[in-house]
Amino acid sequence: MGKNRLHLSLLLKPISNSTPTVEVNKSKDGILLHDGECRRLHELQFMRRVALGLLVLMGVIFVIASIYIGQYHWLGYVRAFSEAAMVGALADWFAVTALFRHPLGSLTIPRTKIKLYIPHTNIVEKQKDDIGEGLANFIKNRFLTRQIVEKWLDDIDLAEKASTWLKNEQHARELSRILCRALRAVIDNDNGELEAFVSRNFRGTLDRMNVSTLIARLLKRLVSDNHTKVLIEKLIDVGLAYFDEHREQWRKGVKERARFFTKNVQGLVFDKMAREVRNTLRNARHNQQFRQQFDERINQLISKFEDDVEMKEGIESSKQKFLNDPSVAKAFDSLGVELKRHMVQRLTETQDSDPPLAKDIAKLLDRLGDMLAEEPFTRQMVNERLRAAIPSFVEESGDTLSSIISKTVKGWNGRQTSDRIELYIGKDLQFIRINGTIVGGLVGLTIYIVSHMFF
């Protein structure tokens, strides 16, 4: 059926009028209905015809019974039933219709623009804001409480469900594509703001950065976590590898500078020097005193970075010279452009393939699903964190979420809101009219029988 723009005020006329018809309307009052809502509309129309047909049937029966009651006295029972049934049908039609509109329309006072309506009708449209407020409070107090959320979370293994969902290749692929499309939409509609934001904030971050403090913190971390031992060993390994790689080159250099010695002496001198260098480096690897001295030198350097005002000013001055350099400023300006260009390339999808970034995200999501499935510690940690965070978030966000609901409802068009609510519950409300017709007839028949038996 596709999507149709339908004007519900035409479709949902009072039942006393002619059968509503579907009309295409592109006015501002039009409401876009989807396939499911179109189905609901046809069901509503059908049930309204059934209820109306039952009322008409009772009226026809009442007329026939009234005509022939003189010939057939038992038609008194039939007339009593149909008469009461019409009363019940009309009363329930009024009650149901009054929820969504004025059942009998309005009465305009002559020579004025004043319109008079039956009081307490068209309730949904008039009370729309109160209904929204009540709905918001109901959801907040009955759903968005810590106790309810915690009880719900106790029965659910969120990590397992997330793992199962993420390990589905189609789910991971679809989620990655959605994320990429959302990011691409942001990039395509930024009007140059993204480039300016990246450039401005990157330069601002560097400008606010205290380089001396940062270096001091890095060096402290290096010493406190005992990384100096690993660093020394790596430096020694690099030194030995570099020495062995350039050994012959250095041998030639020694020979050129010691020509007054014989070749044998030159070789012996170099080999002696090489052995001493290698032994010194090897001994430094396990030399506790050397490592202590190395740590002391680093601590002295940390103190300078933290307390030496002259050094800190010098570093800050060098940083500002670097940032104010025209070539650096130009590089900052082009940073956002280059980042955007790179992101566009990574987010571009073809007819036969997803964007490259989507593939990377899908792999990451699949790996995350495997971690949650295969690593009990990770799964337990995720569950504990979520069970601790979600109730607090829901509790803190309850007022915000309820406010969003109430404000959203207040922003709705009253007439369209009433029509749409009727679209969803109107079918069931028509059964009230049908039941009212039948129950009214039965009550009327009972009264008629009792009155003839005892009076």
C-alpha positions as CSV (number, residue, x, y, z in Angstrom):
1,M,0.0,0.0,0.0
2,G,3.0,2.3,0.6
3,K,2.7,5.6,2.4
4,N,-0.4,7.8,2.0
5,R,-0.9,11.3,3.3
6,L,-4.4,11.2,4.7
7,H,-6.4,13.9,6.4
8,L,-7.9,12.2,9.5
9,S,-10.4,14.9,10.2
10,L,-12.1,13.8,7.0
11,L,-11.6,10.1,7.6
12,L,-12.8,10.1,11.1
13,K,-16.1,11.9,10.8
14,P,-18.9,11.4,13.4
15,I,-20.7,8.1,12.7
16,S,-23.9,10.0,12.1
17,N,-22.5,11.4,8.8
18,S,-21.9,9.5,5.6
19,T,-19.2,6.9,5.4
20,P,-15.8,8.6,5.5
21,T,-13.7,8.4,2.4
22,V,-9.9,8.4,1.8
23,E,-8.7,11.7,0.5
24,V,-5.2,12.6,-0.4
25,N,-4.3,15.9,1.2
26,K,-1.0,17.7,1.3
27,S,-2.0,20.5,3.6
28,K,-0.3,21.2,6.8
29,D,-3.0,19.3,8.7
30,G,-2.3,16.1,6.8
31,I,-1.0,13.1,8.7
32,L,1.4,10.6,7.1
33,L,0.0,7.1,7.6
34,H,2.1,4.0,7.2
35,D,0.8,0.6,6.1
36,G,-0.1,-0.6,9.6
37,E,-2.0,2.6,10.3
38,C,-3.9,2.3,7.1
39,R,-4.9,-1.2,8.1
40,R,-6.1,0.2,11.5
41,L,-8.0,2.9,9.7
42,H,-9.9,0.4,7.6
43,E,-10.6,-1.8,10.6
44,L,-11.9,1.2,12.5
45,Q,-14.2,2.2,9.6
46,F,-15.5,-1.4,9.4
47,M,-16.3,-1.6,13.1
48,R,-18.0,1.8,13.0
49,R,-20.2,0.5,10.1
50,V,-21.0,-2.6,12.1
51,A,-22.1,-0.5,15.2
52,L,-24.1,1.8,13.0
53,G,-25.7,-1.1,11.2
54,L,-26.8,-2.6,14.5
55,L,-28.3,0.7,15.5
56,V,-30.2,1.0,12.2
57,L,-31.3,-2.7,12.5
58,M,-32.8,-2.0,16.0
59,G,-34.6,1.0,14.5
60,V,-36.1,-1.0,11.7
61,I,-37.2,-3.7,14.1
62,F,-38.7,-1.1,16.4
63,V,-40.8,0.4,13.6
64,I,-42.0,-3.0,12.3
65,A,-42.8,-4.2,15.8
66,S,-44.8,-1.0,16.5
67,I,-46.8,-1.5,13.3
68,Y,-47.8,-5.1,13.9
69,I,-48.0,-5.1,17.7
70,G,-51.8,-4.9,17.5
71,Q,-51.9,-8.2,15.6
72,Y,-49.1,-10.0,17.4
73,H,-48.9,-9.1,21.1
74,W,-45.7,-11.0,21.6
75,L,-44.0,-8.2,19.4
76,G,-44.2,-6.1,22.6
77,Y,-41.1,-8.0,23.8
78,V,-39.4,-7.4,20.6
79,R,-40.3,-3.7,20.6
80,A,-39.1,-3.3,24.2
81,F,-35.8,-4.9,23.3
82,S,-35.2,-2.8,20.2
83,E,-36.3,0.4,21.9
84,A,-33.9,0.0,24.8
85,A,-31.2,-1.2,22.4
86,M,-31.4,2.1,20.4
87,V,-31.2,4.1,23.6
88,G,-28.1,2.1,24.7
89,A,-26.5,2.4,21.2
90,L,-27.1,6.2,21.1
91,A,-25.8,6.7,24.6
92,D,-22.6,4.7,24.0
93,W,-22.1,6.4,20.6
94,F,-22.3,9.8,22.4
95,A,-19.8,8.6,25.1
96,V,-17.3,7.2,22.6
97,T,-17.5,10.1,20.2
98,A,-17.3,12.7,23.0
99,L,-13.8,11.4,23.7
100,F,-12.5,12.6,20.3
101,R,-14.9,15.3,19.1
102,H,-18.1,17.2,19.7
103,P,-20.8,14.6,19.0
104,L,-23.5,17.0,17.8
105,G,-21.2,19.7,16.5
106,S,-21.5,23.3,17.5
107,L,-24.3,25.9,17.7
108,T,-23.3,29.3,16.5
109,I,-25.2,32.2,18.1
110,P,-26.8,34.4,15.4
111,R,-24.9,37.6,14.5
112,T,-21.9,36.5,16.5
113,K,-18.9,34.2,16.1
114,I,-19.6,32.5,19.4
115,K,-20.0,28.7,19.2
116,L,-21.6,26.6,21.8
117,Y,-20.7,23.0,22.4
118,I,-22.0,20.3,24.7
119,P,-19.9,20.5,27.8
120,H,-17.2,17.9,28.6
121,T,-16.9,16.7,25.0
122,N,-13.9,16.5,22.6
123,I,-12.0,15.5,25.8
124,V,-8.7,14.2,24.2
125,E,-8.1,17.4,22.2
126,K,-8.9,19.6,25.1
127,Q,-7.0,17.6,27.7
128,K,-4.0,16.8,25.5
129,D,-1.5,18.6,27.7
130,D,-2.8,17.0,30.9
131,I,-2.8,13.6,29.2
132,G,0.8,14.1,28.2
133,E,1.7,15.2,31.8
134,G,-0.1,12.2,33.3
135,L,1.6,9.8,30.8
136,A,5.0,11.3,31.6
137,N,4.5,11.0,35.4
138,F,3.1,7.4,35.0
139,I,6.1,6.3,33.0
140,K,8.5,8.0,35.5
141,N,6.9,6.6,38.6
142,R,6.0,3.1,37.3
143,F,8.9,2.3,35.0
144,L,11.9,4.7,35.6
145,T,12.6,3.9,39.2
146,R,15.8,2.3,40.6
147,Q,13.9,-0.6,42.2
148,I,12.1,-1.6,39.0
149,V,15.2,-1.3,36.8
150,E,17.4,-3.3,39.3
151,K,14.8,-6.1,39.5
152,W,14.7,-6.2,35.7
153,L,18.5,-6.3,35.4
154,D,18.9,-9.1,38.0
155,D,17.1,-11.5,35.6
156,I,19.1,-10.5,32.5
157,D,22.6,-11.4,31.5
158,L,23.2,-8.2,29.5
159,A,26.7,-9.2,28.4
160,E,25.5,-12.5,27.1
161,K,22.7,-10.9,25.1
162,A,25.1,-8.3,23.7
163,S,27.5,-11.0,22.8
164,T,24.8,-13.1,21.0
165,W,23.6,-10.0,19.2
166,L,27.1,-8.8,18.1
167,K,28.2,-12.3,17.0
168,N,25.4,-12.3,14.4
169,E,27.3,-11.1,11.3
170,Q,24.2,-9.4,9.9
171,H,23.7,-7.4,13.1
172,A,27.3,-6.3,13.3
173,R,27.3,-5.3,9.7
174,E,24.0,-3.4,9.9
175,L,25.1,-1.5,13.1
176,S,28.4,-0.6,11.5
177,R,26.7,0.7,8.4
178,I,24.3,2.8,10.5
179,L,27.1,4.3,12.4
180,C,29.0,5.1,9.2
181,R,25.9,6.6,7.6
182,A,25.2,8.8,10.6
183,L,28.9,10.0,10.7
184,R,28.8,10.6,6.9
185,A,25.6,12.7,7.3
186,V,27.3,14.8,10.0
187,I,30.3,15.4,7.8
188,D,28.2,16.2,4.7
189,N,26.1,18.7,6.5
190,D,28.7,20.5,8.6
191,N,29.2,23.5,6.1
192,G,32.9,23.7,7.0
193,E,32.3,23.8,10.7
194,L,34.0,20.4,11.2
195,E,37.3,21.5,9.7
196,A,37.3,24.7,11.8
197,F,36.3,22.8,14.9
198,V,39.2,20.3,14.5
199,S,41.8,22.9,13.7
200,R,40.7,25.3,16.4
201,N,40.5,22.7,19.2
202,F,43.7,20.9,18.2
203,R,45.6,24.2,18.3
204,G,43.8,25.2,21.5
205,T,44.6,21.9,23.2
206,L,48.3,22.4,22.4
207,D,48.2,26.0,23.5
208,R,46.8,25.1,26.9
209,M,49.1,22.2,27.3
210,N,51.8,22.6,30.0
211,V,54.6,20.7,28.3
212,S,56.9,20.8,31.3
213,T,54.3,19.2,33.6
214,L,53.4,16.6,30.9
215,I,57.1,15.6,30.5
216,A,57.5,15.4,34.3
217,R,54.4,13.2,34.7
218,L,55.7,10.9,31.9
219,L,59.1,10.6,33.6
220,K,57.4,10.0,37.0
221,R,55.4,7.2,35.5
222,L,58.5,5.8,34.0
223,V,60.3,5.6,37.3
224,S,57.3,4.7,39.6
225,D,56.3,1.7,37.5
226,N,59.9,0.4,37.3
227,H,60.0,0.8,33.6
228,T,63.5,2.1,33.7
229,K,64.9,-1.4,33.9
230,V,63.1,-2.3,30.7
231,L,64.1,1.0,29.1
232,I,67.8,0.4,30.0
233,E,67.7,-3.1,28.6
234,K,66.1,-1.9,25.4
235,L,68.7,0.9,25.0
236,I,71.5,-1.6,25.6
237,D,70.0,-4.0,23.0
238,V,69.7,-1.1,20.5
239,G,73.3,0.0,21.3
240,L,74.7,-3.5,20.8
241,A,72.8,-4.0,17.6
242,Y,73.9,-0.6,16.2
243,F,77.5,-1.3,17.2
244,D,77.5,-4.7,15.5
245,E,75.9,-3.3,12.4
246,H,78.6,-0.6,12.0
247,R,81.5,-2.6,13.3
248,E,83.4,-2.8,10.0
249,Q,82.8,0.9,9.3
250,W,84.3,1.8,12.7
251,R,87.2,-0.6,12.1
252,K,88.1,1.3,8.9
253,G,87.9,4.6,10.8
254,V,90.3,3.4,13.4
255,K,92.8,2.2,10.8
256,E,92.7,5.6,9.0
257,R,93.4,7.4,12.3
258,A,96.1,5.0,13.5
259,R,98.2,4.7,10.3
260,F,101.5,4.9,12.3
261,F,100.6,1.4,13.7
262,T,100.9,-1.8,11.8
263,K,97.8,-3.4,10.5
264,N,98.0,-6.1,13.2
265,V,98.3,-3.5,15.9
266,Q,95.4,-1.6,14.4
267,G,93.2,-4.7,14.4
268,L,94.2,-5.5,18.0
269,V,93.5,-2.0,19.1
270,F,90.0,-2.0,17.6
271,D,89.2,-5.5,18.8
272,K,90.2,-4.4,22.3
273,M,88.0,-1.3,22.2
274,A,85.1,-3.3,20.8
275,R,85.3,-5.9,23.5
276,E,85.4,-3.2,26.2
277,V,82.4,-1.4,24.7
278,R,80.4,-4.6,24.5
279,N,81.4,-5.7,28.0
280,T,80.5,-2.3,29.4
281,L,77.1,-2.4,27.8
282,R,76.5,-6.0,28.9
283,N,77.5,-5.3,32.5
284,A,75.3,-2.2,32.6
285,R,72.3,-4.5,31.9
286,H,72.6,-6.1,35.4
287,N,74.4,-3.3,37.2
288,Q,72.2,-2.2,40.1
289,Q,74.3,0.8,40.8
290,F,74.0,2.0,37.2
291,R,70.2,1.7,37.3
292,Q,70.0,3.6,40.6
293,Q,72.2,6.3,39.1
294,F,69.9,6.4,36.0
295,D,66.8,6.7,38.2
296,E,68.5,9.5,40.2
297,R,69.3,11.4,37.0
298,I,65.7,11.1,35.9
299,N,64.4,12.3,39.3
300,Q,66.7,15.3,39.0
301,L,65.4,16.0,35.5
302,I,61.8,15.7,36.9
303,S,62.6,18.2,39.6
304,K,63.9,20.6,36.9
305,F,60.8,20.3,34.8
306,E,58.6,20.9,37.8
307,D,60.5,23.6,39.7
308,D,63.0,25.2,37.4
309,V,61.1,28.4,36.4
310,E,63.7,29.3,33.8
311,M,63.4,25.9,32.1
312,K,59.6,26.0,32.1
313,E,59.6,29.4,30.6
314,G,62.1,28.3,28.0
315,I,60.0,25.3,27.0
316,E,56.8,27.4,27.0
317,S,58.5,30.0,24.8
318,S,59.7,27.3,22.4
319,K,56.2,25.9,22.2
320,Q,54.6,29.3,21.4
321,K,57.2,30.0,18.7
322,F,56.4,26.6,17.2
323,L,52.6,27.3,17.3
324,N,52.9,30.8,15.9
325,D,55.1,29.7,13.0
326,P,53.2,30.5,9.8
327,S,53.9,27.0,8.3
328,V,52.5,25.4,11.5
329,A,49.4,27.6,11.5
330,K,48.9,26.6,7.9
331,A,49.2,22.9,8.8
332,F,46.6,23.4,11.6
333,D,44.2,25.0,9.1
334,S,44.6,22.1,6.7
335,L,44.3,19.5,9.4
336,G,40.5,19.6,9.5
337,V,40.3,19.5,5.7
338,E,42.6,16.5,5.5
339,L,40.8,14.7,8.3
340,K,37.4,15.3,6.6
341,R,38.8,14.1,3.3
342,H,40.2,10.9,4.9
343,M,37.0,10.3,6.7
344,V,34.9,10.7,3.5
345,Q,37.1,8.2,1.8
346,R,36.7,5.7,4.7
347,L,33.0,6.3,4.8
348,T,32.2,6.0,1.1
349,E,30.3,2.9,0.2
350,T,29.9,1.4,-3.3
351,Q,27.2,-0.7,-4.8
352,D,29.2,-3.9,-4.2
353,S,30.9,-3.1,-0.9
354,D,30.4,-1.4,2.5
355,P,32.6,1.5,3.5
356,P,36.1,0.5,4.6
357,L,35.4,2.0,8.1
358,A,32.2,-0.1,8.4
359,K,34.2,-3.2,7.8
360,D,36.7,-2.2,10.5
361,I,33.8,-1.4,12.9
362,A,32.1,-4.8,12.1
363,K,35.4,-6.6,12.9
364,L,35.7,-4.7,16.1
365,L,32.1,-5.5,17.1
366,D,32.6,-9.2,16.3
367,R,35.8,-9.2,18.4
368,L,33.9,-7.6,21.2
369,G,31.2,-10.3,20.9
370,D,33.9,-13.0,21.1
371,M,35.4,-11.4,24.2
372,L,32.1,-11.3,26.0
373,A,31.4,-14.9,25.1
374,E,34.8,-16.4,25.8
375,E,36.1,-14.4,28.7
376,P,34.0,-14.9,31.9
377,F,35.9,-12.1,33.7
378,T,35.1,-9.6,31.0
379,R,31.5,-10.7,30.9
380,Q,31.2,-10.4,34.7
381,M,32.9,-7.0,34.7
382,V,30.5,-5.7,31.9
383,N,27.5,-7.0,33.7
384,E,28.6,-5.4,37.1
385,R,29.3,-2.1,35.5
386,L,26.0,-2.0,33.6
387,R,24.0,-3.1,36.6
388,A,25.6,-0.3,38.6
389,A,25.4,2.4,35.9
390,I,22.0,1.8,34.4
391,P,19.8,2.2,37.5
392,S,21.6,5.4,38.5
393,F,21.3,6.7,34.9
394,V,17.6,6.0,34.8
395,E,17.0,7.5,38.2
396,E,18.9,10.6,37.4
397,S,17.3,10.9,33.9
398,G,13.7,10.2,35.1
399,D,12.8,13.9,35.3
400,T,14.5,14.7,32.0
401,L,12.8,11.8,30.2
402,S,9.4,12.6,31.6
403,S,9.9,16.3,30.7
404,I,10.7,15.2,27.1
405,I,7.5,13.2,26.9
406,S,5.3,16.0,28.3
407,K,6.8,18.7,26.2
408,T,6.6,16.5,23.1
409,V,2.9,15.9,23.7
410,K,2.3,19.6,24.3
411,G,3.9,20.3,20.9
412,W,1.5,18.0,19.1
413,N,-1.4,19.3,17.2
414,G,-4.5,18.7,19.3
415,R,-6.8,17.6,16.5
416,Q,-4.2,15.3,14.9
417,T,-3.4,13.8,18.3
418,S,-7.0,13.1,19.0
419,D,-7.5,11.5,15.6
420,R,-4.4,9.4,15.9
421,I,-5.3,8.1,19.3
422,E,-8.7,7.2,18.0
423,L,-7.0,5.4,15.1
424,Y,-5.2,3.1,17.6
425,I,-8.0,2.4,20.1
426,G,-11.1,3.4,18.2
427,K,-11.7,-0.2,16.9
428,D,-12.0,-1.5,20.4
429,L,-14.2,1.4,21.5
430,Q,-16.7,0.4,18.8
431,F,-17.3,-2.8,20.7
432,I,-18.5,-0.6,23.6
433,R,-21.3,0.7,21.2
434,I,-22.1,-2.8,20.1
435,N,-22.2,-4.1,23.7
436,G,-24.2,-1.1,24.7
437,T,-26.8,-1.9,22.1
438,I,-27.1,-5.5,23.2
439,V,-27.0,-4.9,26.9
440,G,-29.4,-2.0,26.6
441,G,-31.9,-4.2,24.7
442,L,-31.6,-7.0,27.4
443,V,-32.1,-4.5,30.2
444,G,-35.1,-3.0,28.4
445,L,-36.5,-6.5,27.8
446,T,-36.0,-7.4,31.5
447,I,-37.8,-4.3,32.7
448,Y,-40.7,-5.0,30.2
449,I,-41.1,-8.6,31.5
450,V,-40.9,-7.6,35.2
451,S,-43.4,-4.8,34.7
452,H,-45.9,-7.1,33.1
453,M,-45.4,-9.8,35.7
454,F,-45.9,-7.7,38.8
455,F,-47.8,-4.6,37.7
